[in-house]
Amino acid sequence: MSDPAEDDAAAAFARLPDLVAGDAWLAHRGRHLTTECLVEIGAVPFYAGIVAGRLVAIERGPRLMHAWRFAVRAPAAAWLAFWQPLPAPGAHDLLALVKRGSMRLEGDLAPLMANLQYFKDLLAAPRRLFAGAVR
């Protein structure tokens, strides 16, 4: 049985490549970053490939034995709260969600922490969909 919140959140996240494709500042901020990561929206895994700060691939999983360096995992409700145009306190930031226990970070966190603002901006891009202002 499908969860409507999970379906909505996964559909929003699947649009991430279009949302960040023309974001030169985001690419500049991550220009030294090349990695693969896993982002889970509830039970729906997405594998993201980043090369020199550009999101070059996003694959909806699951994929057997797909490599990733670190994972960001949260239930759909946490992602939807994070993507609100003005998120509530505690839902406004990735690390705030981790602190509250709504999100988990796993694996080798060095690339995430070394490029924290990049990932905060990248993963917050779906907010534009909920604000009604996709650019």
DSSP file (Angstrom, degrees, kcal/mol; ACC not computed):
  #  RESIDUE AA STRUCTURE BP1 BP2  ACC     N-H-->O    O-->H-N    N-H-->O    O-->H-N    TCO  KAPPA ALPHA  PHI   PSI    X-CA   Y-CA   Z-CA
    1    1 A M              0   0    0      0, 0.0     2,-0.3     0, 0.0     0, 0.0   0.000 360.0 360.0 360.0 136.9    0.0    0.0    0.0
    2    2 A S        -     0   0    0      4,-0.0     3,-0.1     1,-0.0     0, 0.0  -0.597 360.0-137.0 -89.0 141.8    1.3    3.4   -1.0
    3    3 A D     >  -     0   0    0     -2,-0.3     4,-2.5     1,-0.1     5,-0.2  -0.872   8.8-150.5 -95.8 117.9    1.8    6.3    1.5
    4    4 A P  H  > S+     0   0    0      0, 0.0     4,-2.5     0, 0.0     5,-0.2   0.872  96.9  51.1 -58.9 -38.9    0.6    9.6   -0.1
    5    5 A A  H  > S+     0   0    0      2,-0.2     4,-2.5     1,-0.2     5,-0.2   0.915 111.8  47.5 -64.5 -41.6    3.1   11.7    1.9
    6    6 A E  H  > S+     0   0    0      2,-0.2     4,-2.6     1,-0.2     5,-0.2   0.894 111.7  50.5 -65.8 -39.8    6.0    9.4    0.8
    7    7 A D  H  X S+     0   0    0     -4,-2.5     4,-2.3     2,-0.2    -2,-0.2   0.922 112.4  46.9 -62.6 -44.5    4.8    9.6   -2.8
    8    8 A D  H  X S+     0   0    0     -4,-2.5     4,-2.1     2,-0.2    -2,-0.2   0.920 114.7  46.1 -63.4 -44.9    4.6   13.4   -2.7
    9    9 A A  H  X S+     0   0    0     -4,-2.5     4,-2.5     2,-0.2    -2,-0.2   0.910 113.5  48.4 -66.6 -42.4    8.0   13.7   -1.1
   10   10 A A  H  X S+     0   0    0     -4,-2.6     4,-2.3     2,-0.2    -1,-0.2   0.898 111.1  51.0 -65.3 -39.9    9.7   11.2   -3.5
   11   11 A A  H  X S+     0   0    0     -4,-2.3     4,-0.7    -5,-0.2    -1,-0.2   0.899 111.3  48.3 -63.8 -40.3    8.1   13.0   -6.5
   12   12 A A  H >< S+     0   0    0     -4,-2.1     3,-0.9     1,-0.2    -2,-0.2   0.925 112.5  47.8 -65.0 -44.1    9.5   16.4   -5.2
   13   13 A F  H >< S+     0   0    0     -4,-2.5     3,-2.1     1,-0.2    -2,-0.2   0.860 102.6  62.9 -66.8 -34.2   12.9   15.0   -4.6
   14   14 A A  H 3< S+     0   0    0     -4,-2.3    -1,-0.2     1,-0.3     4,-0.2   0.737  97.4  59.4 -62.2 -21.2   13.0   13.3   -8.1
   15   15 A R  T XX S+     0   0    0     -3,-0.9     4,-1.9    -4,-0.7     3,-0.6   0.437  74.6 104.3 -85.0   0.0   12.7   16.9   -9.5
   16   16 A L  H <> S+     0   0    0     -3,-2.1     4,-1.9     1,-0.2     5,-0.2   0.870  72.5  57.0 -52.2 -45.0   16.0   17.9   -7.8
   17   17 A P  H 3> S+     0   0    0      0, 0.0     4,-1.0     0, 0.0    -1,-0.2   0.906 110.3  44.8 -56.5 -40.6   18.1   17.7  -11.0
   18   18 A D  H <4 S+     0   0    0     -3,-0.6     4,-0.4    -4,-0.2    -2,-0.2   0.865 111.1  54.5 -68.5 -35.6   15.8   20.3  -12.7
   19   19 A L  H  < S+     0   0    0     -4,-1.9    -1,-0.2     1,-0.2    -3,-0.1   0.821 120.3  29.1 -68.9 -31.5   15.7   22.5   -9.6
   20   20 A V  H >< S+     0   0    0     -4,-1.9     3,-1.6     1,-0.1    -1,-0.2   0.433  89.3 102.0-110.0  -0.2   19.5   22.8   -9.4
   21   21 A A  T 3< S+     0   0    0     -4,-1.0    -1,-0.1     1,-0.3    -2,-0.1   0.865  92.4  32.9 -55.4 -42.4   20.6   22.5  -13.0
   22   22 A G  T 3  S+     0   0    0     -4,-0.4     2,-1.5    -3,-0.1    -1,-0.3   0.232  84.3 119.2-100.6  14.8   21.1   26.2  -13.6
   23   23 A D    <>  +     0   0    0     -3,-1.6     4,-2.0     1,-0.2     5,-0.2  -0.629  33.0 174.4 -86.5  89.4   22.3   27.1  -10.1
   24   24 A A  H  > S+     0   0    0     -2,-1.5     4,-2.4     1,-0.2    -1,-0.2   0.850  77.1  55.3 -64.8 -35.7   25.9   28.4  -10.8
   25   25 A W  H  > S+     0   0    0      2,-0.2     4,-2.6     1,-0.2    -1,-0.2   0.906 107.6  49.0 -66.4 -40.0   26.4   29.4   -7.2
   26   26 A L  H  > S+     0   0    0      2,-0.2     4,-1.8     1,-0.2    -2,-0.2   0.932 112.6  47.8 -63.6 -45.5   25.6   25.9   -5.9
   27   27 A A  H  < S+     0   0    0     -4,-2.0    -2,-0.2     1,-0.2    -1,-0.2   0.891 112.5  49.6 -62.5 -39.3   28.0   24.4   -8.5
   28   28 A H  H >< S+     0   0    0     -4,-2.4     3,-1.3     1,-0.2    -2,-0.2   0.918 108.3  52.8 -65.2 -42.9   30.7   26.9   -7.5
   29   29 A R  H 3< S+     0   0    0     -4,-2.6     3,-0.3     1,-0.3    -1,-0.2   0.860 118.2  36.9 -61.1 -35.8   30.2   26.1   -3.8
   30   30 A G  T >< S+     0   0    0     -4,-1.8     3,-2.7    23,-0.2    -1,-0.3   0.160  77.9 123.2-102.3  18.7   30.7   22.4   -4.5
   31   31 A R  T <  S+     0   0    0     -3,-1.3    -1,-0.2     1,-0.3    -2,-0.1   0.695  77.8  46.3 -57.4 -21.8   33.4   22.7   -7.2
   32   32 A H  T 3  S+     0   0    0     -3,-0.3     2,-0.5    -4,-0.2    -1,-0.3   0.311  94.9 100.2-100.3   7.9   35.8   20.5   -5.2
   33   33 A L    <   +     0   0    0     -3,-2.7    20,-2.0    18,-0.1     2,-0.4  -0.841  35.1 161.4-104.2 124.8   33.2   17.9   -4.4
   34   34 A T        +     0   0    0     -2,-0.5     2,-0.3    17,-0.2    17,-0.2  -0.955  28.7 122.0-135.8 118.9   32.9   14.6   -6.2
   35   35 A T  E     -A   50   0A   0     15,-1.9    15,-2.9    -2,-0.4     2,-0.4  -0.969  51.1-122.7-162.8 170.9   30.9   11.9   -4.4
   36   36 A E  E     +A   49   0A   0     -2,-0.3    33,-3.2    13,-0.2    34,-0.7  -0.995  33.1 176.3-125.4 135.9   28.0    9.5   -4.4
   37   37 A C  E     -Ab  48  70A   0     11,-2.3    11,-2.8    -2,-0.4     2,-0.5  -0.927  26.0-128.8-138.1 163.3   25.4    9.5   -1.7
   38   38 A L  E     -Ab  47  71A   0     32,-2.3    34,-2.7    -2,-0.3     2,-0.5  -0.944  17.9-171.1-112.5 130.3   22.2    7.9   -0.7
   39   39 A V  E     -Ab  46  72A   0      7,-2.9     7,-2.1    -2,-0.5     2,-0.6  -0.988   8.6-159.4-121.3 121.9   19.1   10.0    0.2
   40   40 A E  E     -Ab  45  73A   0     32,-2.8    34,-1.6    -2,-0.5     2,-0.8  -0.899  10.4-167.1-107.0 125.9   16.2    8.1    1.6
   41   41 A I  E >  S-Ab  44  74A   0      3,-2.8     3,-2.0    -2,-0.6     2,-0.4  -0.874  73.0 -57.8-104.8  94.5   12.7    9.6    1.5
   42   42 A G  T 3  S-     0   0    0     32,-3.2    32,-0.1    -2,-0.8   -36,-0.0  -0.567 121.8 -18.1  64.2-121.4   10.9    7.2    3.9
   43   43 A A  T 3  S+     0   0    0     -2,-0.4    -1,-0.3    -3,-0.1    -3,-0.0   0.343 118.3  99.0 -95.5   5.6   11.4    3.8    2.3
   44   44 A V  E <   -A   41   0A   0     -3,-2.0    -3,-2.8   -38,-0.0     2,-0.3  -0.837  61.2-155.4-100.0 111.5   12.3    5.2   -1.2
   45   45 A P  E     -A   40   0A   0      0, 0.0    16,-3.6     0, 0.0     2,-0.4  -0.645   8.6-169.9 -87.4 142.5   16.1    5.4   -1.8
   46   46 A F  E     -AC  39  60A   0     -7,-2.1    -7,-2.9    -2,-0.3     2,-0.6  -0.998  10.9-150.5-126.5 133.7   17.7    7.8   -4.3
   47   47 A Y  E     -AC  38  59A   0     12,-2.9    12,-2.5    -2,-0.4     2,-0.5  -0.924  15.0-162.8-105.1 122.8   21.3    7.6   -5.3
   48   48 A A  E     -AC  37  58A   0    -11,-2.8   -11,-2.3    -2,-0.6     2,-0.5  -0.909   6.4-159.7-111.4 130.3   22.9   10.9   -6.2
   49   49 A G  E     -AC  36  57A   0      8,-2.8     7,-2.2    -2,-0.5     8,-1.5  -0.939  10.4-172.5-107.5 126.0   26.1   11.3   -8.2
   50   50 A I  E     -AC  35  55A   0    -15,-2.9   -15,-1.9    -2,-0.5     2,-0.4  -0.976   5.0-177.7-122.0 127.7   27.9   14.6   -7.8
   51   51 A V  E >  S- C   0  54A   0      3,-2.5     3,-2.0    -2,-0.5   -17,-0.2  -0.986  73.9 -19.8-128.6 121.1   30.9   15.6  -10.0
   52   52 A A  T 3  S-     0   0    0     -2,-0.4   -18,-0.2   -19,-0.3   -22,-0.1   0.866 128.6 -50.5  49.3  42.7   32.7   18.9   -9.4
   53   53 A G  T 3  S+     0   0    0    -20,-2.0     2,-0.5     1,-0.2    -1,-0.3   0.426 114.2 115.8  82.8  -1.7   29.6   20.3   -7.6
   54   54 A R  E <   -C   51   0A   0     -3,-2.0    -3,-2.5   -21,-0.3     2,-1.0  -0.868  68.9-128.0-104.9 133.1   27.2   19.3  -10.3
   55   55 A L  E     +C   50   0A   0     -2,-0.5    -5,-0.2    -5,-0.2     3,-0.1  -0.686  37.6 168.7 -76.0 105.2   24.4   16.8   -9.7
   56   56 A V  E     +     0   0A   0     -7,-2.2     2,-0.3    -2,-1.0    -1,-0.2   0.656  58.2  17.5 -98.1 -18.2   25.0   14.5  -12.7
   57   57 A A  E     -C   49   0A   0     -8,-1.5    -8,-2.8    -3,-0.1     2,-0.4  -0.986  48.6-179.6-154.9 142.0   22.8   11.6  -11.8
   58   58 A I  E     -C   48   0A   0     -2,-0.3     2,-0.5   -10,-0.2   -10,-0.2  -0.933  14.4-174.1-141.9 120.6   19.9   10.7   -9.5
   59   59 A E  E     -C   47   0A   0    -12,-2.5   -12,-2.9    -2,-0.4     2,-0.4  -0.953  21.3-135.8-119.7 129.1   18.6    7.2   -9.6
   60   60 A R  E     +C   46   0A   0     -2,-0.5   -14,-0.3   -14,-0.2    -2,-0.0  -0.705  51.0 166.5 -80.9 131.2   15.5    6.0   -7.8
   61   61 A G  S    S+     0   0    0    -16,-3.6     2,-0.1    -2,-0.4    -1,-0.1  -0.010  77.3 177.5 -96.7-160.7   16.3    2.7   -6.1
   62   62 A P        +     0   0    0      0, 0.0     2,-0.5     0, 0.0    -2,-0.1   0.467  50.0 175.4 -80.5 152.7   16.6    0.3   -4.7
   63   63 A R    >   -     0   0    0     -2,-0.1     3,-1.4     3,-0.1     2,-0.2  -0.991  32.8-120.3-125.2 121.6   19.7   -0.8   -6.5
   64   64 A L  T 3  S-     0   0    0     -2,-0.5     0, 0.0     1,-0.3     0, 0.0  -0.434  91.6  -7.3 -64.3 126.1   21.5   -4.0   -5.4
   65   65 A M  T 3  S+     0   0    0     -2,-0.2     2,-0.4     1,-0.2    -1,-0.3   0.784  85.7 164.8  58.5  33.7   25.0   -3.3   -4.3
   66   66 A H    <   -     0   0    0     -3,-1.4    -1,-0.2     1,-0.1     2,-0.1  -0.694  35.4-124.9 -79.7 128.5   25.0    0.3   -5.4
   67   67 A A        +     0   0    0     -2,-0.4     2,-0.3   -20,-0.0    -1,-0.1  -0.452  35.4 167.6 -76.9 145.0   28.0    2.2   -3.8
   68   68 A W        -     0   0    0     -2,-0.1   -31,-0.2     1,-0.1     3,-0.1  -0.975  31.7-146.8-151.9 151.5   27.5    5.3   -1.7
   69   69 A R  S    S-     0   0    0    -33,-3.2    39,-2.5    -2,-0.3     2,-0.3   0.860  81.9  -3.6 -87.7 -40.5   29.8    7.3    0.6
   70   70 A F  E     -bD  37 107A   0    -34,-0.7   -32,-2.3    37,-0.2     2,-0.4  -0.966  65.1-137.6-148.4 163.6   27.2    8.5    3.1
   71   71 A A  E     -bD  38 106A   0     35,-2.5    35,-2.1    -2,-0.3     2,-0.5  -0.956   4.3-160.2-128.0 144.7   23.5    8.4    3.5
   72   72 A V  E     -bD  39 105A   0    -34,-2.7   -32,-2.8    -2,-0.4     2,-0.4  -0.988  24.1-178.3-120.0 116.2   20.9   10.9    4.6
   73   73 A R  E     +bD  40 104A   0     31,-2.8    31,-3.0    -2,-0.5   -32,-0.1  -0.958  12.4 145.9-125.5 132.6   17.7    9.1    5.8
   74   74 A A  E     -b   41   0A   0    -34,-1.6   -32,-3.2    -2,-0.4    29,-0.2  -0.982  47.3 -98.9-157.2 151.5   14.5   10.6    7.0
   75   75 A P    >>  -     0   0    0      0, 0.0     4,-1.8     0, 0.0     3,-0.7  -0.325  42.5-107.6 -66.4 157.8   10.8    9.7    6.9
   76   76 A A  H 3> S+     0   0    0      1,-0.2     4,-2.9     2,-0.2     5,-0.2   0.869 118.4  59.6 -55.6 -39.4    8.7   11.5    4.3
   77   77 A A  H 3> S+     0   0    0      1,-0.2     4,-2.0     2,-0.2    -1,-0.2   0.870 104.4  50.0 -60.3 -37.0    7.0   13.7    7.0
   78   78 A A  H <> S+     0   0    0     -3,-0.7     4,-2.3     2,-0.2    -1,-0.2   0.912 111.9  47.6 -67.9 -42.2   10.4   15.1    8.0
   79   79 A W  H  X S+     0   0    0     -4,-1.8     4,-2.1     2,-0.2    -2,-0.2   0.928 111.7  50.0 -63.8 -44.2   11.4   15.9    4.4
   80   80 A L  H  < S+     0   0    0     -4,-2.9     4,-0.2     1,-0.2    -1,-0.2   0.884 111.7  48.3 -63.1 -37.9    8.0   17.6    3.8
   81   81 A A  H >< S+     0   0    0     -4,-2.0     3,-1.1    -5,-0.2     7,-0.3   0.901 111.3  50.9 -66.2 -40.5    8.4   19.7    6.9
   82   82 A F  H 3< S+     0   0    0     -4,-2.3    -2,-0.2     1,-0.2    -1,-0.2   0.828 108.1  53.6 -64.7 -33.5   12.0   20.6    5.9
   83   83 A W  T 3< S+     0   0    0     -4,-2.1    47,-0.3    -5,-0.1    -1,-0.2   0.392  78.5 119.5 -87.7   3.6   10.8   21.7    2.4
   84   84 A Q  S <  S-     0   0    0     -3,-1.1    47,-0.1    -4,-0.2    43,-0.1  -0.395  77.7-116.4 -64.4 147.8    8.1   24.1    3.7
   85   85 A P  S    S+     0   0    0      0, 0.0    -1,-0.1     0, 0.0    46,-0.1   0.877 113.2  20.2 -54.5 -38.8    8.7   27.7    2.5
   86   86 A L  S    S-     0   0    0     41,-0.0    -3,-0.1     0, 0.0     6,-0.1  -0.761  93.5-153.8-128.3  84.7    9.2   28.7    6.2
   87   87 A P        -     0   0    0      0, 0.0     5,-0.2     0, 0.0    -5,-0.1  -0.207  21.4-105.8 -62.1 149.3   10.0   25.5    8.1
   88   88 A A    >   -     0   0    0     -7,-0.3     3,-2.5     1,-0.2     4,-0.5  -0.291  51.0 -77.5 -66.2 155.8    9.1   25.3   11.7
   89   89 A P  T 3  S+     0   0    0      0, 0.0    -1,-0.2     0, 0.0     0, 0.0  -0.332 124.2  25.2 -54.6 135.4   11.9   25.5   14.3
   90   90 A G  T 3  S+     0   0    0     -3,-0.1    10,-0.2    -8,-0.0    -8,-0.1   0.178 118.3  62.9  91.6 -17.2   13.7   22.2   14.4
   91   91 A A  S <  S+     0   0    0     -3,-2.5    -7,-0.2   -10,-0.1    -3,-0.1   0.312  81.1  83.4-113.9   3.8   12.7   21.3   10.8
   92   92 A H  S    S+     0   0    0     -4,-0.5     2,-0.3    -5,-0.2    -1,-0.1   0.587  92.3  36.0 -85.2 -12.2   14.5   24.2    9.2
   93   93 A D  S  > S-     0   0    0      1,-0.1     4,-2.2    -3,-0.0     5,-0.2  -0.989  73.4-123.6-147.7 146.8   18.0   22.6    8.9
   94   94 A L  H  > S+     0   0    0     -2,-0.3     4,-2.0     1,-0.2     5,-0.1   0.926 114.2  46.2 -57.0 -47.4   19.5   19.2    8.3
   95   95 A L  H  > S+     0   0    0      1,-0.2     4,-2.6     2,-0.2    -1,-0.2   0.813 108.9  55.5 -70.3 -28.6   21.4   19.1   11.5
   96   96 A A  H  > S+     0   0    0      2,-0.2     4,-2.0     1,-0.2    -1,-0.2   0.898 107.9  49.6 -66.5 -39.4   18.4   20.3   13.5
   97   97 A L  H  X>S+     0   0    0     -4,-2.2     5,-2.2     2,-0.2     6,-1.2   0.881 111.3  49.1 -65.5 -37.8   16.5   17.3   12.1
   98   98 A V  H ><5S+     0   0    0     -4,-2.0     3,-1.2     4,-0.2    -2,-0.2   0.935 109.8  51.5 -64.4 -45.9   19.3   15.0   13.1
   99   99 A K  H 3<5S+     0   0    0     -4,-2.6    -2,-0.2     1,-0.3    -1,-0.2   0.865 110.1  49.2 -59.9 -37.6   19.4   16.5   16.6
  100  100 A R  H 3<5S-     0   0    0     -4,-2.0    -1,-0.3   -10,-0.2    -2,-0.2   0.579 116.2-115.0 -78.7  -9.3   15.6   16.0   17.0
  101  101 A G  T <<5S+     0   0    0     -3,-1.2    -3,-0.2    -4,-0.6    -2,-0.1   0.583  87.7 113.3  86.1  10.5   16.0   12.4   15.8
  102  102 A S  S   <S+     0   0    0     -5,-2.2     2,-0.3    -6,-0.2    -4,-0.2   0.619  76.9  37.2 -87.7 -14.0   13.9   12.9   12.6
  103  103 A M        -     0   0    0     -6,-1.2     2,-0.4   -29,-0.2   -29,-0.2  -0.977  67.8-152.6-138.6 148.3   16.9   12.3   10.3
  104  104 A R  E     -D   73   0A   0    -31,-3.0   -31,-2.8    -2,-0.3     2,-0.4  -0.965   0.8-158.9-123.2 141.3   19.9   10.0   10.3
  105  105 A L  E     +D   72   0A   0     -2,-0.4     2,-0.3   -33,-0.2   -33,-0.2  -0.973  22.0 174.7-114.0 132.2   23.3   10.5    8.8
  106  106 A E  E     +D   71   0A   0    -35,-2.1   -35,-2.5    -2,-0.4     2,-0.2  -0.936  33.7  21.9-137.4 157.9   25.4    7.3    8.1
  107  107 A G  E    S-D   70   0A   0     -2,-0.3     2,-1.1   -37,-0.2   -37,-0.2  -0.547 109.8  -6.9  93.6-154.5   28.6    6.3    6.5
  108  108 A D        -     0   0    0    -39,-2.5     4,-0.4    -2,-0.2    -2,-0.1  -0.705  61.0-177.1 -82.3 100.7   31.7    8.5    5.8
  109  109 A L     >  +     0   0    0     -2,-1.1     4,-3.1     1,-0.2     5,-0.3   0.460  55.6  98.8 -82.6  -0.5   30.5   11.9    6.8
  110  110 A A  H  > S+     0   0    0      1,-0.2     4,-2.5     2,-0.2     5,-0.2   0.920  85.0  44.7 -55.7 -48.8   33.7   13.7    5.7
  111  111 A P  H  > S+     0   0    0      0, 0.0     4,-0.9     0, 0.0    -1,-0.2   0.883 115.5  49.2 -65.7 -34.1   32.4   14.8    2.3
  112  112 A L  H  4 S+     0   0    0     -4,-0.4     3,-0.5     2,-0.2     7,-0.3   0.954 115.3  41.8 -65.5 -49.9   29.1   15.9    3.8
  113  113 A M  H >< S+     0   0    0     -4,-3.1     3,-1.0     1,-0.2     4,-0.2   0.854 112.4  53.7 -69.8 -34.1   30.7   17.9    6.7
  114  114 A A  H 3< S+     0   0    0     -4,-2.5    -1,-0.2    -5,-0.3    -2,-0.2   0.720 123.1  30.1 -70.7 -19.7   33.4   19.4    4.4
  115  115 A N  T 3X S+     0   0    0     -4,-0.9     4,-2.2    -3,-0.5    -1,-0.3  -0.198  79.8 140.1-129.0  39.4   30.6   20.7    2.1
  116  116 A L  H <> S+     0   0    0     -3,-1.0     4,-2.6     1,-0.2     5,-0.2   0.882  71.2  48.4 -58.9 -46.1   27.9   21.1    4.6
  117  117 A Q  H  > S+     0   0    0      1,-0.2     4,-2.5     2,-0.2    -1,-0.2   0.883 109.5  55.0 -65.1 -35.6   26.4   24.4    3.2
  118  118 A Y  H  > S+     0   0    0     -3,-0.2     4,-2.9     2,-0.2    -1,-0.2   0.951 111.7  43.0 -58.0 -50.5   26.4   22.8   -0.3
  119  119 A F  H  X S+     0   0    0     -4,-2.2     4,-2.7    -7,-0.3     5,-0.2   0.864 111.4  54.5 -68.7 -35.0   24.4   19.9    0.9
  120  120 A K  H  X S+     0   0    0     -4,-2.6     4,-1.1    -5,-0.2    -1,-0.2   0.939 114.4  41.1 -60.5 -45.5   22.0   22.1    2.9
  121  121 A D  H  X S+     0   0    0     -4,-2.5     4,-0.6     2,-0.2    -2,-0.2   0.906 115.9  50.1 -69.4 -41.9   21.3   24.2   -0.2
  122  122 A L  H >< S+     0   0    0     -4,-2.9     3,-1.1     1,-0.2    -2,-0.2   0.949 114.4  42.7 -61.0 -50.5   21.1   21.1   -2.5
  123  123 A L  H 3< S+     0   0    0     -4,-2.7    -1,-0.2     1,-0.3    -2,-0.2   0.673 111.8  55.3 -75.2 -16.0   18.7   19.2   -0.3
  124  124 A A  H >< S+     0   0    0     -4,-1.1     3,-2.3    -5,-0.2     4,-0.3   0.539  78.9  97.1 -89.1  -7.4   16.6   22.3    0.4
  125  125 A A  T X<  +     0   0    0     -3,-1.1     3,-2.0    -4,-0.6     4,-0.3   0.823  70.0  67.4 -54.3 -36.5   16.0   23.0   -3.3
  126  126 A P  T >> S+     0   0    0      0, 0.0     4,-1.1     0, 0.0     3,-1.0   0.644  78.1  83.5 -62.5  -9.9   12.6   21.3   -3.3
  127  127 A R  H <> S+     0   0    0     -3,-2.3     4,-1.6     1,-0.2     3,-0.3   0.856  80.5  65.4 -56.3 -32.5   11.3   24.1   -1.1
  128  128 A R  H <>>S+     0   0    0     -3,-2.0     5,-1.8    -4,-0.3     4,-0.6   0.842  97.0  54.6 -60.4 -32.6   10.9   26.0   -4.3
  129  129 A L  H <45S+     0   0    0     -3,-1.0     3,-0.4    -4,-0.3    -1,-0.2   0.889 110.7  44.0 -67.2 -38.5    8.2   23.5   -5.4
  130  130 A F  H  <5S+     0   0    0     -4,-1.1    -1,-0.2   -47,-0.3    -2,-0.2   0.674 110.4  55.1 -82.9 -17.1    6.2   24.1   -2.2
  131  131 A A  H  <5S-     0   0    0     -4,-1.6    -1,-0.2    -5,-0.2    -2,-0.2   0.564 109.2-124.0 -86.5 -10.4    6.6   27.9   -2.4
  132  132 A G  T  <5S+     0   0    0     -4,-0.6    -3,-0.2    -3,-0.4     2,-0.1   0.686  82.2 108.5  76.6  18.1    5.1   27.8   -5.9
  133  133 A A      < +     0   0    0     -5,-1.8     2,-0.4    -6,-0.2    -4,-0.1  -0.478  40.3 171.3-127.8  62.3    8.2   29.6   -7.3
  134  134 A V              0   0    0      1,-0.2  -115,-0.0    -5,-0.1    -5,-0.0  -0.576 360.0 360.0 -71.1 127.4   10.1   27.0   -9.4
  135  135 A R              0   0    0     -2,-0.4    -1,-0.2  -116,-0.1  -116,-0.0   0.434 360.0 360.0-107.1 360.0   12.9   28.8  -11.2
